[in-house]
Amino acid sequence: MKKQILIFFILATVTATSLYMYNNQTSNVKESIIYFPIDPSVTFTSADTEVILLEEKDEDEYEIQWKVNSTLGKEAYLRQDISLLYEDGMLKDTMSKWVENTDTLQQKKIVTNEDSGHFEAISFHHAELHYPNDIIKSAQTMSYDQLYVIDTPLQPLESFKAPENEEDLNNKKMLDHATNQQLKVVWHNLIRHYNVSIENYYVLPLTKLYDYSKLPLPGLSKEKTDQVIGGLWEGIYKNYFLGVKSPNGEIESPIGSSLPLILISKDMTHLILLTETKSGQNVQLIQYINP
């Protein structure tokens, strides 16, 4: 029987954040992403995620370069970027950086892989802004990139972000079909396990959350969307990115977990994040949406 874990996290306020951290502690964690009201006068001048094919390492392996860069319009008290890289719907790796008193962050990682695959990376860029009279606000945005790598004995190693010819299109369809079939099984089992009435929710994979960097979520204003997304990433960082806490208190790495499915209640009272860890733990995160 698969293990299961249920974690609640609440849209960030000072009180809710304290309660959250008390109930879901991770040892020796100094950095954290905390949602504060958005300062509309401060925006990111650039925010980019890039996944590219570097070279064939040998006959069985190749290298992927994964870069995340962002620049704010002003120096911030604290800059924070986190990124999640998925391969064929499973978490391949993570990357993060926190720096005080800066406006720019740059990160790069080389990932070794074998066989054909569809890579997707989504990043959350965050800034904590401190003002006189103990006023704290924030700025945030997201970025995304994808890459299809075709590695077969019958042809040279190649990659593309969008199909450029019929062969690319056929390869994309093949990889997408395999990934979608796998995720459908995982998500169906999670929805059934937690007895979720799916007709009451808007549904989207975590990687599609990037689409709402500039657009409002269904049924929400853009201002409320930013608030919900900021609180969601706060919860993702504490309860997923840093590791999933099992009922016995052990922390399991998120690496190898399924691409999370986000369900937004149509009555706009809460959202749910569902994923399965590499060891088979079912994970349900619930975020309540303040009126």
FIPA-302220 format. One line per 4 residues: number of its first residue (from 1); their letters; for each residue x, y, z of N, C-alpha, C. Coordinates in steps of 0.05 Angstrom, whole numbers. Layout:
BEGIN
NUM> a> X Y Z X Y Z X Y Z ~ ...
This chain:
BEGIN
1> mkkq> 17 -24 0 0 0 0 18 25 0 ~ 11 44 -16 26 69 -17 22 85 8 ~ 44 98 17 43 116 40 28 141 31 ~ 18 156 50 6 181 43 14 202 63
5> ilif> 13 227 54 19 249 72 1 272 65 ~ -9 286 85 -27 308 82 -15 332 96 ~ -11 353 81 1 378 92 -17 401 85 ~ -23 418 105 -39 442 100 -21 466 100
9> fila> -25 484 80 -11 510 82 -31 531 74 ~ -27 555 87 -47 576 86 -34 600 72 ~ -50 614 57 -41 638 43 -27 656 63 ~ -3 666 55 15 678 75 4 704 87
13> tvta> 2 705 113 0 729 129 20 725 151 ~ 25 744 168 45 741 189 37 718 207 ~ 12 717 216 3 695 233 3 669 219 ~ -8 667 195 -9 642 181 18 631 175
17> tsly> 37 648 168 64 639 162 77 627 187 ~ 73 640 210 84 629 235 73 602 241 ~ 47 599 238 34 573 243 44 552 224 ~ 47 560 200 56 541 179 84 531 186
21> mynn> 102 549 193 130 540 199 131 524 224 ~ 114 529 243 113 514 268 105 485 263 ~ 85 482 245 74 455 240 91 439 220 ~ 106 453 204 121 439 182 150 448 182
25> qtsn> 164 442 204 192 451 206 210 433 189 ~ 230 446 178 252 431 165 278 440 179 ~ 294 421 189 317 427 206 337 445 191 ~ 348 464 206 370 481 197 365 495 171
29> vkes> 340 503 166 334 519 142 335 548 149 ~ 353 563 137 355 591 143 340 608 122 ~ 340 599 97 326 614 76 297 605 74 ~ 280 623 67 253 616 61 241 637 43
33> iiyf> 221 628 28 206 647 11 181 654 27 ~ 177 680 32 153 689 47 138 709 30 ~ 113 705 26 96 723 11 90 748 28 ~ 95 772 16 86 797 28 71 812 6
37> pidp> 54 831 13 39 846 -7 57 856 -30 ~ 46 854 -54 62 862 -78 64 892 -79 ~ 88 902 -85 93 930 -90 90 934 -120 ~ 68 946 -130 64 949 -159 84 967 -172
41> svtf> 98 983 -157 117 1002 -169 144 989 -175 ~ 148 964 -166 174 950 -170 169 925 -187 ~ 183 923 -210 179 901 -227 206 890 -236 ~ 206 865 -246 230 853 -257 236 863 -285
45> tsad> 260 873 -289 267 882 -316 274 858 -334 ~ 282 836 -322 286 811 -337 283 787 -319 ~ 274 766 -330 271 740 -315 270 718 -336 ~ 290 701 -336 292 681 -357 301 654 -346
49> tevi> 289 633 -358 298 606 -353 305 594 -381 ~ 328 580 -382 337 569 -408 347 541 -405 ~ 338 523 -422 347 495 -422 357 490 -451 ~ 383 483 -453 394 478 -480 411 452 -480
53> llee> 414 440 -503 431 417 -506 459 426 -511 ~ 478 416 -494 506 424 -497 521 407 -517 ~ 524 382 -510 539 364 -527 535 335 -519 ~ 543 318 -537 542 289 -531 567 282 -515
57> kded> 563 273 -490 585 266 -472 600 241 -482 ~ 585 221 -488 595 196 -500 572 183 -515 ~ 575 158 -523 554 145 -539 528 142 -523 ~ 530 142 -497 506 136 -480 495 160 -465
61> eyei> 510 182 -464 502 205 -448 505 232 -464 ~ 490 251 -455 492 279 -465 488 298 -442 ~ 495 323 -447 493 344 -426 473 365 -433 ~ 457 373 -412 438 395 -415 448 418 -397
65> qwkv> 448 442 -408 454 466 -392 428 480 -384 ~ 425 485 -359 401 496 -347 408 523 -333 ~ 398 545 -343 405 571 -332 381 586 -323 ~ 384 601 -301 362 618 -290 375 645 -283
69> nstl> 364 666 -295 374 693 -290 351 712 -285 ~ 355 732 -268 334 752 -263 346 778 -253 ~ 334 800 -260 342 826 -251 318 843 -243 ~ 319 854 -220 297 871 -210 304 900 -217
73> gkea> 283 917 -217 287 945 -224 302 961 -202 ~ 307 949 -179 321 963 -158 334 942 -139 ~ 353 950 -123 365 932 -104 345 924 -83 ~ 344 899 -76 325 888 -56 339 879 -31
77> ylrq> 325 880 -9 335 870 16 343 841 13 ~ 326 825 -2 332 797 -6 321 789 -33 ~ 339 776 -49 330 765 -75 331 735 -73 ~ 310 722 -84 308 693 -83 297 682 -109
81> disl> 311 663 -121 301 649 -145 302 619 -139 ~ 281 605 -146 282 575 -145 272 565 -172 ~ 282 541 -180 274 530 -206 271 499 -203 ~ 252 488 -218 247 460 -218 250 450 -247
85> lyed> 265 429 -251 269 417 -277 256 390 -279 ~ 237 386 -297 223 361 -300 232 348 -327 ~ 235 321 -326 240 306 -350 217 285 -353 ~ 203 287 -375 180 269 -380 161 267 -357
89> gmlk> 156 291 -344 136 292 -323 146 284 -295 ~ 172 279 -292 183 272 -266 205 292 -259 ~ 207 300 -233 226 320 -225 255 310 -228 ~ 270 323 -245 298 315 -251 317 327 -231
93> dtms> 313 353 -225 332 367 -208 320 394 -199 ~ 333 406 -179 324 432 -169 348 451 -168 ~ 342 477 -167 363 497 -165 352 521 -150 ~ 369 533 -133 359 556 -118 383 574 -110
97> kwve> 376 600 -105 396 619 -96 383 642 -81 ~ 396 650 -59 387 672 -42 410 691 -37 ~ 406 717 -42 427 737 -38 414 762 -27 ~ 427 774 -7 418 799 5 429 823 -9
101> ntdt> 414 844 -9 423 870 -19 434 869 -48 ~ 417 858 -65 424 857 -94 400 859 -111 ~ 403 864 -137 381 865 -155 381 841 -175 ~ 405 828 -178 409 808 -198 417 781 -187
105> lqqk> 406 760 -198 414 733 -191 420 717 -217 ~ 441 700 -216 448 683 -239 454 655 -228 ~ 443 635 -241 448 607 -234 452 591 -260 ~ 469 570 -257 473 552 -280 480 524 -269
109> kivt> 470 504 -282 475 476 -275 477 459 -300 ~ 496 440 -300 498 421 -322 485 395 -313 ~ 467 384 -328 453 360 -322 460 339 -343 ~ 468 315 -333 475 293 -352 451 275 -355
113> neds> 446 266 -379 423 249 -384 428 230 -407 ~ 411 211 -410 412 191 -432 384 186 -442 ~ 382 178 -467 357 173 -481 341 198 -487 ~ 322 196 -505 305 219 -512 289 228 -488
117> ghfe> 282 254 -488 266 264 -466 255 292 -471 ~ 234 299 -457 222 326 -457 228 339 -431 ~ 244 361 -432 252 375 -408 235 401 -405 ~ 225 406 -381 210 430 -375 222 442 -349
121> aisf> 227 468 -349 237 481 -325 220 505 -320 ~ 210 507 -295 195 530 -286 209 543 -262 ~ 210 569 -262 225 584 -241 207 605 -229 ~ 211 609 -203 198 631 -188 219 651 -179
125> hhae> 215 676 -187 234 697 -181 220 716 -160 ~ 234 720 -138 222 734 -115 241 755 -104 ~ 230 777 -94 245 797 -81 231 807 -56 ~ 245 809 -34 234 819 -9 244 848 -6
129> lhyp> 225 867 -3 231 895 -3 225 907 24 ~ 244 920 36 240 932 63 239 963 60 ~ 219 975 74 215 1003 73 215 1014 102 ~ 216 1041 105 214 1053 132 189 1044 147
133> ndii> 190 1046 173 167 1039 191 161 1010 189 ~ 181 993 185 178 964 185 158 954 164 ~ 156 968 142 138 959 121 154 940 102 ~ 142 916 97 155 897 80 136 890 57
137> ksaq> 146 892 33 131 885 9 148 866 -8 ~ 137 858 -31 151 839 -48 146 845 -77 ~ 163 832 -94 159 832 -123 164 803 -132 ~ 149 795 -152 152 767 -161 144 764 -190
141> tmsy> 155 743 -203 147 735 -229 156 706 -234 ~ 149 695 -256 157 667 -263 169 667 -291 ~ 185 646 -297 195 642 -324 195 612 -329 ~ 197 605 -355 194 577 -363 209 572 -389
145> dqly> 219 547 -392 230 539 -417 227 509 -420 ~ 228 499 -445 226 471 -450 245 463 -472 ~ 251 437 -473 269 427 -494 263 398 -499 ~ 261 391 -524 258 363 -532 285 353 -542
149> vidt> 295 331 -531 320 319 -540 314 292 -552 ~ 324 288 -576 320 262 -590 347 248 -591 ~ 349 225 -578 373 210 -576 367 181 -583 ~ 372 174 -608 367 146 -617 392 137 -633
153> plqp> 395 110 -635 418 99 -650 416 104 -680 ~ 392 112 -689 388 114 -718 394 142 -730 ~ 399 162 -712 404 188 -722 421 204 -703 ~ 434 226 -712 451 242 -694 434 255 -672
157> lesf> 447 260 -649 434 273 -627 424 301 -636 ~ 399 307 -629 387 333 -637 368 342 -616 ~ 361 368 -617 342 380 -598 326 402 -612 ~ 303 408 -601 287 431 -610 268 439 -588
161> kape> 260 465 -588 241 475 -569 213 474 -580 ~ 211 478 -606 185 476 -620 191 461 -647 ~ 173 444 -656 177 429 -680 182 447 -704 ~ 203 440 -720 209 456 -744 203 440 -770
165> need> 197 415 -767 191 399 -790 174 375 -782 ~ 166 359 -801 148 336 -795 161 316 -776 ~ 187 312 -780 201 293 -762 201 302 -733 ~ 206 328 -729 205 340 -702 177 336 -691
169> lnnk> 157 342 -707 129 339 -698 123 311 -689 ~ 132 292 -704 127 263 -697 141 256 -671 ~ 166 265 -668 181 260 -644 168 273 -619 ~ 158 298 -623 144 312 -602 119 296 -593
173> kmld> 103 288 -613 79 273 -607 85 247 -592 ~ 106 233 -600 114 208 -586 121 213 -557 ~ 138 234 -552 147 239 -524 123 250 -508 ~ 107 268 -519 84 278 -505 64 256 -497
177> hatn> 60 238 -516 41 217 -511 50 199 -487 ~ 75 192 -488 86 175 -466 84 189 -439 ~ 91 215 -438 90 230 -414 61 233 -404 ~ 43 241 -422 16 245 -415 3 220 -404
181> qqlk> 8 197 -416 -3 172 -407 6 165 -379 ~ 32 170 -373 42 164 -347 30 183 -326 ~ 29 209 -332 18 228 -313 -12 224 -309 ~ -26 217 -330 -55 212 -326 -60 190 -306
185> vvwh> -44 169 -307 -48 147 -287 -42 157 -259 ~ -20 172 -256 -12 182 -229 -33 201 -219 ~ -42 220 -235 -61 240 -226 -88 227 -220 ~ -97 208 -237 -122 194 -232 -122 180 -205
189> nlir> -99 167 -199 -97 152 -174 -98 171 -150 ~ -85 195 -153 -84 214 -132 -112 226 -127 ~ -126 233 -149 -153 244 -147 -172 224 -134 ~ -169 199 -141 -186 178 -130 -179 173 -100
193> hynv> -153 173 -94 -143 168 -67 -154 189 -48 ~ -154 214 -56 -163 236 -39 -192 243 -43 ~ -206 227 -59 -235 231 -63 -242 259 -71 ~ -227 270 -91 -231 297 -101 -253 297 -122
197> sien> -273 314 -119 -294 317 -139 -283 336 -161 ~ -271 324 -181 -255 339 -201 -272 360 -216 ~ -299 355 -218 -316 373 -232 -318 400 -218 ~ -310 402 -193 -312 426 -177 -286 443 -179
201> yyvl> -267 435 -197 -241 448 -198 -233 455 -226 ~ -218 477 -228 -202 483 -252 -175 468 -248 ~ -165 455 -269 -142 438 -266 -119 447 -285 ~ -95 447 -274 -71 453 -291 -46 442 -278
205> pltk> -27 432 -295 -2 423 -284 15 446 -274 ~ 33 441 -255 49 463 -244 64 479 -266 ~ 74 466 -286 89 480 -307 72 500 -322 ~ 46 496 -323 28 514 -337 22 539 -320
209> lydy> 30 539 -294 26 562 -277 40 587 -288 ~ 61 582 -304 75 604 -316 57 621 -334 ~ 37 610 -346 18 624 -363 5 647 -348 ~ 4 645 -321 -10 665 -305 8 685 -292
213> sklp> 32 688 -304 50 709 -295 37 736 -302 ~ 23 737 -325 11 762 -334 -19 760 -336 ~ -30 736 -334 -59 732 -337 -71 725 -310 ~ -97 731 -305 -110 723 -280 -118 693 -282
217> lpgl> -117 680 -259 -128 653 -257 -158 654 -260 ~ -170 631 -269 -199 631 -273 -214 640 -248 ~ -232 659 -251 -248 668 -229 -235 688 -210 ~ -210 696 -215 -196 714 -197 -186 739 -212
221> skek> -184 761 -197 -172 785 -208 -141 780 -210 ~ -128 798 -226 -99 795 -228 -85 800 -201 ~ -95 819 -186 -84 824 -159 -87 800 -141 ~ -110 787 -141 -115 763 -125 -98 740 -135
225> tdqv> -95 738 -162 -79 717 -174 -50 719 -164 ~ -39 743 -163 -11 746 -154 -9 738 -124 ~ -29 744 -109 -29 737 -81 -30 706 -77 ~ -47 693 -92 -50 664 -91 -24 651 -101
229> iggl> -13 660 -123 12 648 -134 35 652 -115 ~ 37 675 -102 59 680 -83 56 661 -59 ~ 32 658 -49 27 639 -27 32 611 -35 ~ 25 604 -60 29 577 -69 59 570 -71
233> wegi> 75 588 -82 104 583 -83 117 582 -55 ~ 106 597 -37 116 596 -9 112 567 1 ~ 88 557 -3 82 530 6 98 509 -9 ~ 101 512 -35 116 493 -51 145 492 -41
237> ykny> 157 515 -36 184 515 -26 187 500 0 ~ 170 506 19 173 495 46 165 466 48 ~ 146 458 33 134 431 36 141 412 13 ~ 154 422 -8 160 405 -31 189 408 -40
241> flgv> 197 433 -46 224 438 -56 245 429 -36 ~ 241 435 -10 260 428 11 258 398 19 ~ 237 385 10 233 357 18 205 353 29 ~ 195 329 26 168 322 36 171 307 62
245> kspn> 157 317 83 159 304 109 138 281 110 ~ 148 258 117 130 234 120 118 234 147 ~ 97 218 152 84 216 178 103 208 201 ~ 124 194 194 144 186 215 165 207 219
249> geie> 163 230 206 181 252 210 205 253 192 ~ 208 233 175 231 232 156 225 250 133 ~ 247 262 122 244 280 99 253 265 74 ~ 235 265 54 242 252 28 247 274 7
253> spig> 268 270 -8 274 289 -29 252 289 -50 ~ 246 313 -62 226 314 -82 235 302 -109 ~ 262 298 -112 272 288 -138 259 261 -144 ~ 250 258 -169 236 234 -177 206 235 -173
257> sslp> 196 256 -161 167 259 -157 153 267 -183 ~ 127 262 -184 112 269 -208 106 299 -210 ~ 103 309 -235 96 336 -239 70 342 -224 ~ 70 362 -205 46 367 -189 23 377 -206
261> lili> -1 368 -198 -26 377 -210 -39 397 -191 ~ -46 420 -202 -59 441 -185 -88 442 -192 ~ -105 441 -171 -134 442 -174 -144 467 -159 ~ -157 485 -174 -167 510 -162 -197 507 -160
265> skdm> -207 509 -135 -236 506 -131 -252 527 -145 ~ -273 520 -158 -289 539 -173 -304 559 -155 ~ -306 552 -129 -318 572 -111 -297 590 -99 ~ -272 588 -108 -250 605 -101 -244 605 -71
269> thli> -248 583 -58 -242 582 -29 -215 569 -23 ~ -205 552 -42 -180 538 -37 -168 527 -62 ~ -144 518 -61 -132 503 -83 -117 479 -71 ~ -114 459 -87 -101 434 -79 -77 428 -98
273> llte> -55 419 -87 -33 409 -103 -29 380 -97 ~ -28 364 -118 -25 335 -115 0 325 -129 ~ 15 308 -116 38 295 -128 44 269 -115 ~ 60 252 -128 69 227 -117 99 227 -116
277> tksg> 111 220 -93 140 220 -90 152 195 -104 ~ 178 195 -106 192 173 -119 187 147 -104 ~ 184 148 -77 180 123 -62 150 115 -62 ~ 133 131 -74 104 123 -76 87 137 -55
281> qnvq> 97 157 -41 80 171 -22 61 189 -37 ~ 35 189 -30 16 208 -40 17 233 -24 ~ 18 256 -38 21 282 -25 -2 300 -34 ~ -15 312 -14 -37 331 -19 -30 356 -3
285> liqy> -27 379 -17 -23 405 -4 -48 422 -9 ~ -58 434 12 -82 450 10 -76 479 18 ~ -83 498 1 -80 526 7 -107 539 7 ~ -114 552 29 -140 566 30 -136 594 20
289> inp> -156 603 5 -155 630 -8 -172 649 10 ~ -158 669 21 -172 689 38 -191 705 20 ~ -214 712 31 -233 728 15 -222 755 7
